Amino acid sequence: MKRFLLSLPILAALISCGPAPESKKKEEAAPPAAAGVEKKLRAQVYDSGFADAHDTYNGMGCARDGTIYYVLCSEKPDVGARMFAFDPASQRIDYLGDLTEASGEQDAKAISQGKSHVNFVESDGKLYFATHIGFYSIIDGMEKMGIPPPGMKPYRGGHLLAFDMASRKFEDLALVPRGEGVLTLNMDTQRKRIYGLSWPTGYFFRYDLPKRELKELGDFFRKGENGKGDTYRTICRSLAVDPTDGAVYFTNGDGDIYVYRYDADKVELFAQGEMKKDYFGWYDPTSPGHMAYNWRMVTWYEPEKAFYGVHGNSGYLFKFEPRAARVEVLDRITSEPSQRSGMYDQFSYGYLGFALGPDGHTLYYLTGGPIYREGKRVAGKDSTAKGESKGEENLHLITYHIPTRRYTDHGAIYFPNGDRPAYVNSIAVGKDGTVYSLSRIKRGERTVTDLFSVKP
């Protein structure tokens, strides 16, 4: 993987004069030479009762009534992911169902629906989402489709699901072709169409809800994350739906932006290389272990009829204006310690915990930072061929108010026992501004993924 080489102007843009953390006995969030007091946030941890819960990517949402819905995943071939609902008022957690069963595969003897890699989209009292494989085989350091254990059949493919929040019943809408999982999904709630990208190939598909019709519309990532060398491309993790005309945008590792045209029902190249910015760094898109020039996450901002997004590895916020065919780099919204050190995101692909808050104007972002011990930064992996943390994470909560361009680092997040959250790639912002996410949590001798909340 090619590294991010900084010029002097870029280094100057990364320097922050904000307060630096106070040194601790053996662990610090910044070097002791920087004076100041570390801002800390104390998180509340919840127990959903799922002993096999593993890392979740996206898999969350806050419904209009304030209920937090989330999925806890499984990496076991025969254990499905599970869906839960958390009521902030009563602090009650309800188990809603197993996603393998919701997909009608409880008797299939196939690799389970172990994951949901997409956020929920609410429409007409239902939550729309999709399933993904959670069981992998590691080949050449990369995650590949899991080879079935003896007596089990291969993964059948991801399912598009609907969950009725009133009746609490699931509906299996469609099985995704080619036996692939669903890596990202979004929905045009006005025109009732669901859009997705598959994994590991990365073909684009749409599902027309009224017609109950699924259609593949092409491959845009060569052989995707199943490729090697020039046929390899990391697949985009976020689909941008423009509600004004039904267009859907996504990127590839070369920095190209593609668009699905609703009226034509086809995908075309929108802008070549528009995401290839010097500030994002220099990447080899044929090399695994990073998002290259893909955007990491994007969200629609209605007042400006534009998208705001974050580039995964560099942590730069950008504005994408479809009508001007322009991507404008705004600010680096990584944590203050990260800005001072100039580091990449600690998570190799960057962080997915990026969302617009309930006021419709404030972005919330969960991102990492460096950790220092005895004045020295704790080293991690220089590179990796898959999506993972390259070292210990110093998770911070960032907000960014779009109208005033006000950036705020609310501080490092800690659990009540002093542990730091790890492998955090989900976010749901409650109606009161409380942030919910999913993290690895130590419980006795076990480490499981579960829900936590923090208030800025």
NORCOR-V889557 format. One record per helix or strand of 2 or more residues. SS is the DSSP state (alpha for helix, beta for strand). FROM is the first residue (numbers start at 1). TO is the last residue. If there is no record, write none. Layout:
SS;FROM;TO / SS;FROM;TO
This chain:
alpha;8;14 / beta;40;42 / beta;44;45 / beta;60;62 / beta;68;73 / beta;82;87 / beta;92;98 / alpha;99;102 / beta;121;123 / beta;126;130 / beta;136;139 / beta;142;145 / beta;159;164 / beta;169;175 / alpha;177;179 / beta;181;188 / beta;193;199 / beta;203;208 / beta;213;219 / alpha;224;226 / alpha;229;231 / beta;240;241 / beta;248;251 / beta;257;261 / beta;266;271 / alpha;278;280 / beta;295;301 / alpha;302;304 / beta;306;311 / beta;316;321 / alpha;322;324 / beta;326;332 / alpha;336;341 / beta;354;356 / beta;362;367 / beta;372;373 / beta;376;377 / beta;396;401 / beta;406;414 / beta;428;429 / beta;434;443 / beta;446;455
